[in-house]
Amino acid sequence: MFLPLLSAAEMCEKIFTNYFRRLIPNCADKAHGLSKLLSKDSLFKWVIEQETSFRALEDASCNPPVMALRDPTQEMILTTDASDKPIPFVSDN
């Protein structure tokens, strides 16, 4: 199976949008200006449209519901594995 090589911009955009897409309202609309940079025949030209898309995604990813403080009054589910080594955890609220 052939896997195409991705540029750093493509990789970041894919990771970001795939992971946080469900949490960011209208994510596709906000990312449209940046997605246009990834088309095969386009030149990399950073203009107001790309800046606006970037700032909209930055703002959406740095504020609730993507980034929010945990509510201590809510029940918290902590997901880990059975490893005997220290590992990070994922909080599923």
Secondary structure, DSSP 8 states (H G I E B T S, - for coil): -------HHHHHHHHHHHHHTTTSTTHHHHHHHHHGGGSTT------HHHHHHHHHHHHHHTSTTTS----TTS--EEE--S-SS----EEE-
